[in-house]
Amino acid sequence: MVAQGFLLRWGIDYYDTYSSVVGYNTLRTMLNIAAITGEQISQADIGNAYVESSPDSDTDIYVAQAPGMAEMDPHEYVYRMKKSLYGIPFSGRTFQRVMEEFMTGLGFKRCVTDKCVYIKWEKGERIIVLTYVDDLISLSLIHI
């Protein structure tokens, strides 16, 4: 499927676009903490992040039928997608909503000053996770 996001019009087809990008000052602060404490920094990439998130209930995504798969007249019927796609202007915002629900479900608290930072303290362990679109950067301190 190919999303023709360039055909969407802001204010008519969608209103918000957003991709989670951690602030440079926040990233530099985390690197400074790691340098001082000797903690390891880990990185992870979430594969197919946008495709795994669903659009908001009030936002519809329609795509044309793929060639050879048309069950009905392709000029008259389209598919309504239940998942977001790359190329749609608001897919980043949709994925960020899913990430927020997931992280808070694990017990992380969202930072007030940088919405792309999640922190969890539990039994002498601190975990900091930064989000950058569909990438995660984490720093953890475990007291033994």
Residue pairs with C-beta under 8 A, 6 or more apart in sequence:
1 63
1 66
1 79
1 81
1 85
2 63
2 87
3 61
3 63
3 85
3 86
3 87
3 88
4 63
4 87
5 87
5 88
5 89
8 14
8 88
8 89
10 17
10 89
14 59
14 89
14 90
16 90
16 93
17 89
17 90
17 92
17 93
18 90
18 92
18 93
18 96
19 92
19 93
19 96
19 133
20 92
20 95
20 96
20 99
20 115
20 116
20 131
20 132
20 133
21 116
21 132
21 133
22 114
22 116
22 117
22 130
22 131
22 132
22 137
23 114
23 116
26 111
26 113
26 114
26 116
26 117
26 130
27 130
27 137
30 41
30 128
30 130
30 137
30 139
31 41
33 39
33 128
33 139
34 40
34 41
34 139
37 141
39 139
39 140
39 141
40 139
40 140
41 137
41 138
41 139
42 137
42 138
42 139
42 140
43 135
43 136
43 137
43 138
44 135
44 136
44 138
45 134
45 135
45 136
46 52
46 134
46 135
46 136
49 95
49 133
49 134
50 84
50 85
50 86
50 88
50 91
50 92
50 94
50 95
50 134
51 83
51 84
51 85
51 86
52 83
52 95
52 98
53 83
53 84
53 91
53 94
53 95
53 97
53 98
54 82
54 83
54 84
54 94
54 98
55 61
55 81
55 83
55 84
55 88
55 90
55 94
56 94
56 97
59 90
59 94
60 80
61 80
61 81
61 84
61 85
61 88
62 78
62 79
62 80
62 81
63 78
63 79
63 81
63 85
64 74
64 78
64 79
65 71
65 72
65 74
65 77
65 78
65 79
70 77
71 77
84 90
84 91
84 94
84 95
85 91
92 133
95 134
96 131
99 131
100 110
103 110
103 118
103 129
104 110
106 120
107 120
107 122
108 118
108 119
108 120
108 127
108 129
109 118
109 119
109 120
110 117
110 118
111 117
111 118
111 119
116 130
116 131
116 132
117 128
117 129
117 130
117 131
118 128
118 129
118 130
118 131
119 126
119 127
119 128
119 129
120 126
120 127
124 142
124 143
125 140
125 141
125 142
125 143
126 140
126 141
127 138
127 139
127 140
128 138
128 139
128 140
129 136
129 137
129 138
130 136
130 137
130 138
